[in-house]
Amino acid sequence: MTSGYGEVIADLLWIRAVQDFDYCDQQIADNVCRNNSWLFLMLDAVTTLSPNFRVPYAAGALALTVIISDIDGATKIFDKGAKAFPNDWPILYRAAYHYMYEVKDNKRAAELLIQAGKNGAPPWVFTLAGRLYSDAGNLELAESVLQDMINTEQDPVLIKRLQDKIQSMKSKSN
């Protein structure tokens, strides 16, 4: 239906969406928009027409989760972005934030943080991922993540902190 002009149409839809990042077509509570809002539909169309257009994943999904609280729509766009840009740590980190604070899925947030860490995010994301796995009841996975970080780390102070964290997790589980 785009007659070969998918990228152009995506650009036009993106420009339109940016003009109303805070628009909520059906507010269900104070600062909470219904799921799959108008902004989600625009972002979904943009990313379908132009799947390699990075900004709608990075900025648009964040607008969905932070500005209008369309949690379901943000989850879909973040998942689409993580699939389209599996090596883009800022997108992965933002998606992890979304899963941690909005969806309350610590396991998925930890997975995204590890993926972000392997692609250039600051090293502390591995520690946070270990903590999220621990909080989700995956102590063995948390220990594995922290142990991997110890094995690749040079800083003795950080190594000691990571070892202390592992010991703390083990003592809490006993």
PyMOL commands that set and color helices and strands:
alter all, ss='L'
color gray80, all
select helices_A, chain A and resi 6-19+38-49+54-67+71-84+89-103+106-117+124-135+139-152+156-173
alter helices_A, ss='H'
color red, helices_A
select strands_A, chain A and resi 27-29+32-33
alter strands_A, ss='S'
color yellow, strands_A
deselect
rebuild
show_as cartoon
